[in-house]
Amino acid sequence: IAQAYAKGNQEEIAKTIKTQRRGVLVTGLTGMLLTYVFAAQLSQLTFGDDQYAGAIRLLSFAVFFNLIMEGQGALIQGTRRIKDLALMSIISAALSTIISVPLIYFYQEQGIPIFLVMLSASPFLVSYYFARRIQLAQVKLNFKEIWDRARGMIELGVGFMGAALAGTLVIYFI
């Protein structure tokens, strides 16, 4: 996105952003689906039984919201909207606190899964608002064009995701 933005070609920017949005939506839905389907196994691996499978299924929505929010954050960062990034962080933190604290207070341990979903849903909604403010040229892309453009993003993303996953797994196992 930053590369397309630096060139200043509005059509190229729109095509890149459209491709990125489609890719992020697919990865978000895939992550949510995998978390939902394998919730019992994740509960077994994490807690030694499948007692928390329902909570993990609920957390699959947090996976979706986080992936989409990160994609929208990359869009805002790539278009160099630094003020929007700062506002997004401040508003997200405030909104998450306002919504989440009462959940934990009133529902205690049972409120944790809902708290985690709300903790990701709030920044998702805020990032959605800021990402939709970006004016784009109208472009049409077919599946082949999107796939051709997405391959470079996928290659770059796999490297970043591998590093992030390694860090997350180390923390998880510790």
N, C-alpha and C positions, 0 to 999 in steps of 0.2 A: 504494500500500500504506500509506504513512504517513497519507494522508488518511482511508482507511477505518479504520485503527488509531486515529486521533485521535477518531473518532466513537464507538468502543467497541462497535459493533454486531458481534457475533461472526459472524453470518451474512454480513454484508457483507464482513467481513475474509476469511472463508473463500472467498467467491465471487471476490473480487479476487485472492487468492493463487492459486486454482485457475486463473483466467483467465491470470494472469501465468506460471504454470508451463507451461501449454499453449503459450502464445506463445513462451516462451523455448525450449521443446523444438523447436517448428517452426523457429524461426530458427537454432537450433544445428544441426539436421539439414540445413537448407537451406545454411548456410555450409559444412558439412562436404562435402555433395554437390557444391556448386559448386567448391570447392577441389580435390576429387578429380577431377572431370570435366575441369577446365581446368588440371590440373597441368602438362601439356606446354607449354601456352601460357604459363603463369606462369613456368616454367623458361626458356623461350625469351626472354621479356621481361626477366627478371631476370639471367640468366647468358649469354644469347646462343645457347644451344642447349638441347635437351631432356634433357640428361644427368642433370639432377636431378629429373626428373618423379616418379620413384619416391619420393624423399625428400619431395617436396612432397605426394604422396598420403598419405604417413605423417603429415605435418603437418596434414592435414585433420582428423585426430582431435584435435589440439591446438586447432584452431578450435572444434570441438564442445565440448571440455572447458572452454575459456575462456568461451564464450558461456553455457553452463549455470552455471558458477561465478559469473559476473557476475550472472546472474539470481538465484541463491541469495543472493549477497551483498546485492543490492537488497532481497530479502525480509527478511533478517536486519536490515539497516539500517532498513527501513521499519517494522519492528515494535519498533524502538528497543532492540535487544539488543546494546548497545554492548560489554558484557563478552565476549559471544560473538564479535563482530567482531574484537576484540583477540586473543582466543585463536585464532581462525581464522587470523589473519595470522601469529602466532608459530608455531603448529603447522605451517602450510603451508610457511613458510620453512625450518623445521628438517627436515621430511620431504622437501622438494624437494632440499635439500642432501645429506642422507643417501643418497638414491636416485641423484641425478644425478652427483655427483662421481665415484663409481666408474665410471659409464658412460663419462665423458669420459677418465678415466685409462686404462681398459682398451681402449676402442674408438677413442679419439682422434677424428679427423675423421669416421669412419664412425658414431660414437656421437652426433653432434650432433643429427640428426633425432629419435632416440629420446630424447635428453636433453630436447629441446624438448617432446616429447609428455609425458614424465614431469614436466616442469616445470609443465605445465598440468593433468595428471591428479592430482597430489598435492593442490593446492588445491581441485580439483573434489571429490575424495573427502572432504576435510575440510569443505568448505562443505555437501556433501550431508548429512553427519552432523549439523551444527548446524542446517540448515534442517529436517530431519526431526524435530527436537526441539520444534518449534513446534506447539502443540496447536491444532487447527482444528475448527470445527463441521463436521458432515457435511452437505454440500450437493450437490445434483444440478443440473447445468447442461447444456442441450442445445447443439448447435452454434450455433444462432442467438443464444442468450443469450451464449455465449462470444464470438462475433464482435461483437455489439453492445457488449459491455463492453471488448473488445480494441481497438476503433477508437480510443478516446481514448489508450490506451497506445501504439498504433502511431504516432499523430500526434506524441506527445511523443517517442517513441523515434526517429523519423525525424530530428528535429532534433538530438538528441544524437548519433546515429550519423553524421549528415552532418558535424558538427563533429569527431568523433573520426576519421572517415575522412579528412577534409581534413588533419588533423595527421599521421596515419599516412602518407598519400601524400607529404606534404612530406618527411618523414624518409626514406621509401623512395627518393625521387628524389634526395635529397641524397647 
